């Protein structure tokens, strides 16, 4: 009887340990809230071949056409729009303008705040 009690107790410890292991390995990551950051330009096409969009020091896309109108929120990326979904936060944004493979202009870094389920438009202007 004593042996059966010890085996039951040992079995309970093993079961509880396995249960703890399974639940501790569960992925409890909550989705990170994101917002939409949209870049476009009204620069005349004769003044550039492309504009590189730089966010926190990384090129995140390029514009190769002038936008005919202000893009809508959550607009898809096109030749005239770079649309990024980014986690909520503040980012350093800038751009570099190229013509004939040479850099011919740039926009100094400024900050852009991304808020949950909102969009922010940044227009590079002449």
KEKE-3310 file (N, C-alpha, C; in steps of 0.2 Angstrom, whole numbers, plus 5000, padded with zeros to 4 digits):
npx = (5004:5010:5019:5011:5006:5017:5020:5009:5011:5023:5019:5010:5019:5027:5017:5012:5024:5026:5015:5017:5029:5023:5014:5023:5030:5022:5018:5016:5015:5009:5000:5009:5005:5002:5005:5002:5013:5016:5024:5027:5028:5029:5037:5044:5045:5056:5067:5071:5076:5074:5068:5075:5068:5071:5071:5075:5088:5089:5086:5070:5062:5058:5053:5048:5040:5030:5017:5000:4990:4986:4990:4978:4975:4982:4986:4991:5009:5017:5024:5024:5021:5027:5022:5022:5019:5022:5028:5021:5028:5042:5051:5066:5066:5070:5076:5083:5087:5089:5097:5101:5109:5116:5117:5107:5101:5094:5084:5084:5085:5070:5058:5045:5030:5022:5006:4994:4984:4983:4986:5000:5005:5019:5026:5038:5044:5047)
npy = (4994:5006:5007:5009:5022:5030:5028:5034:5047:5051:5050:5060:5071:5070:5072:5085:5092:5090:5096:5110:5112:5112:5123:5133:5134:5139:5151:5167:5179:5195:5203:5216:5233:5242:5255:5265:5271:5282:5287:5299:5310:5326:5330:5336:5324:5326:5329:5319:5301:5292:5291:5287:5280:5282:5275:5275:5274:5264:5259:5258:5258:5264:5278:5281:5288:5302:5306:5307:5312:5315:5300:5287:5282:5267:5263:5253:5249:5257:5263:5276:5278:5274:5263:5259:5247:5249:5245:5253:5269:5280:5286:5290:5298:5300:5305:5302:5309:5304:5306:5300:5290:5297:5305:5318:5326:5328:5325:5331:5321:5319:5317:5305:5300:5285:5279:5268:5259:5270:5282:5290:5303:5307:5319:5322:5337:5349)
npz = (5000:5004:4994:4983:4986:4986:4972:4966:4971:4965:4952:4951:4953:4942:4932:4935:4933:4919:4914:4919:4911:4898:4898:4901:4890:4881:4868:4873:4867:4864:4850:4842:4842:4827:4815:4800:4789:4777:4762:4749:4734:4727:4718:4702:4689:4680:4689:4696:4697:4706:4723:4738:4752:4769:4784:4801:4797:4788:4771:4766:4755:4738:4728:4712:4704:4702:4714:4709:4717:4734:4744:4750:4766:4771:4759:4745:4742:4728:4713:4715:4728:4745:4756:4773:4786:4802:4819:4833:4838:4838:4824:4815:4800:4783:4766:4750:4735:4718:4702:4686:4692:4701:4717:4720:4729:4746:4760:4776:4791:4800:4813:4815:4821:4824:4827:4834:4823:4815:4802:4794:4784:4774:4764:4752:4747:4734)
capx = (5000:5014:5022:5006:5005:5023:5020:5004:5013:5028:5016:5007:5024:5028:5011:5013:5030:5025:5010:5021:5033:5019:5012:5028:5033:5017:5019:5011:5017:5003:5002:5012:5001:5005:5002:5004:5018:5015:5028:5025:5031:5026:5043:5043:5049:5063:5072:5074:5074:5071:5069:5075:5065:5075:5068:5080:5095:5088:5082:5064:5058:5060:5048:5051:5035:5026:5010:4995:4986:4988:4987:4973:4977:4983:4987:4997:5015:5017:5030:5023:5020:5030:5017:5025:5016:5027:5026:5020:5034:5044:5056:5069:5064:5073:5075:5089:5085:5094:5096:5106:5113:5120:5113:5107:5097:5092:5080:5087:5081:5065:5055:5038:5027:5017:5001:4990:4979:4982:4991:5004:5008:5025:5027:5044:5042:5053)
capy = (5000:5012:5008:5012:5029:5033:5028:5039:5054:5052:5051:5067:5076:5070:5075:5092:5094:5090:5102:5116:5113:5113:5129:5138:5135:5142:5158:5172:5186:5199:5206:5222:5237:5245:5260:5265:5277:5283:5292:5301:5316:5330:5332:5334:5319:5328:5331:5313:5295:5288:5294:5282:5282:5279:5275:5273:5273:5259:5261:5254:5258:5269:5281:5282:5292:5308:5305:5312:5314:5312:5293:5286:5278:5260:5263:5249:5252:5258:5267:5283:5278:5269:5262:5254:5246:5249:5245:5260:5272:5286:5284:5295:5297:5305:5303:5304:5310:5302:5307:5297:5286:5301:5308:5326:5330:5324:5328:5329:5317:5322:5311:5303:5296:5280:5277:5262:5259:5277:5283:5297:5304:5311:5321:5325:5342:5353)
capz = (5000:5004:4988:4978:4988:4983:4965:4965:4972:4960:4946:4951:4952:4935:4928:4936:4929:4912:4913:4919:4905:4892:4898:4901:4883:4876:4866:4876:4864:4861:4844:4843:4838:4821:4811:4793:4787:4769:4759:4742:4732:4721:4714:4695:4687:4677:4694:4699:4694:4712:4729:4743:4758:4774:4791:4806:4794:4783:4765:4766:4748:4734:4724:4705:4700:4706:4715:4706:4723:4741:4744:4755:4772:4770:4751:4744:4739:4721:4710:4718:4736:4749:4762:4778:4792:4807:4826:4836:4840:4834:4819:4811:4793:4778:4759:4746:4728:4713:4695:4683:4696:4706:4722:4719:4735:4751:4765:4783:4795:4805:4817:4813:4826:4822:4832:4833:4818:4812:4796:4794:4777:4773:4757:4750:4742:4731)
cpx = (5004:5018:5018:5005:5011:5023:5015:5007:5019:5025:5013:5013:5026:5023:5012:5019:5029:5020:5013:5025:5029:5017:5017:5031:5028:5019:5014:5012:5010:5005:5004:5007:5005:5001:5005:5008:5018:5020:5026:5028:5027:5031:5042:5048:5056:5068:5074:5072:5071:5073:5069:5072:5069:5072:5073:5086:5095:5084:5076:5060:5060:5053:5052:5046:5032:5019:5005:4991:4988:4985:4983:4977:4977:4984:4992:5003:5014:5023:5030:5022:5024:5025:5020:5020:5022:5024:5025:5026:5036:5050:5059:5068:5068:5073:5081:5086:5091:5092:5102:5111:5117:5115:5113:5103:5096:5088:5083:5082:5076:5062:5047:5036:5022:5013:4997:4985:4977:4987:4994:5007:5014:5026:5033:5042:5048:5055)
cpy = (5006:5013:5011:5020:5032:5034:5034:5046:5055:5053:5058:5072:5076:5073:5083:5095:5095:5096:5109:5117:5115:5120:5135:5139:5138:5149:5163:5179:5189:5202:5214:5227:5241:5251:5261:5272:5277:5289:5293:5308:5320:5333:5331:5329:5320:5329:5325:5307:5291:5292:5288:5284:5278:5280:5272:5271:5267:5261:5256:5254:5264:5272:5283:5286:5297:5305:5310:5315:5312:5305:5292:5282:5270:5258:5257:5252:5252:5261:5274:5283:5272:5268:5257:5253:5245:5248:5252:5262:5278:5284:5290:5293:5302:5302:5306:5303:5308:5304:5304:5293:5290:5304:5315:5329:5325:5328:5326:5325:5321:5316:5311:5298:5291:5278:5271:5263:5266:5277:5290:5297:5309:5313:5324:5330:5346:5359)
cpz = (5000:4998:4983:4980:4985:4976:4963:4965:4967:4953:4945:4950:4945:4930:4929:4933:4922:4910:4914:4913:4899:4892:4899:4894:4878:4875:4868:4873:4861:4855:4846:4839:4833:4818:4804:4792:4780:4767:4751:4741:4727:4717:4707:4693:4683:4682:4698:4695:4700:4718:4734:4749:4764:4781:4796:4803:4789:4777:4765:4760:4744:4730:4717:4701:4705:4707:4712:4712:4729:4742:4750:4760:4769:4762:4750:4741:4731:4719:4713:4725:4739:4755:4767:4784:4797:4814:4829:4839:4836:4830:4816:4804:4789:4771:4756:4739:4723:4706:4691:4687:4702:4711:4721:4724:4740:4756:4772:4787:4800:4809:4814:4818:4823:4828:4830:4828:4815:4806:4796:4787:4777:4766:4756:4745:4739:4735)
residu = (UNK:UNK:UNK:UNK:UNK:UNK:UNK:UNK:UNK:UNK:UNK:UNK:UNK:UNK:UNK:UNK:UNK:UNK:UNK:UNK:UNK:UNK:UNK:UNK:UNK:UNK:UNK:UNK:UNK:UNK:UNK:UNK:UNK:UNK:UNK:UNK:UNK:UNK:UNK:UNK:UNK:UNK:UNK:UNK:UNK:UNK:UNK:UNK:UNK:UNK:UNK:UNK:UNK:UNK:UNK:UNK:UNK:UNK:UNK:UNK:UNK:UNK:UNK:UNK:UNK:UNK:UNK:UNK:UNK:UNK:UNK:UNK:UNK:UNK:UNK:UNK:UNK:UNK:UNK:UNK:UNK:UNK:UNK:UNK:UNK:UNK:UNK:UNK:UNK:UNK:UNK:UNK:UNK:UNK:UNK:UNK:UNK:UNK:UNK:UNK:UNK:UNK:UNK:UNK:UNK:UNK:UNK:UNK:UNK:UNK:UNK:UNK:UNK:UNK:UNK:UNK:UNK:UNK:UNK:UNK:UNK:UNK:UNK:UNK:UNK:UNK)
# end
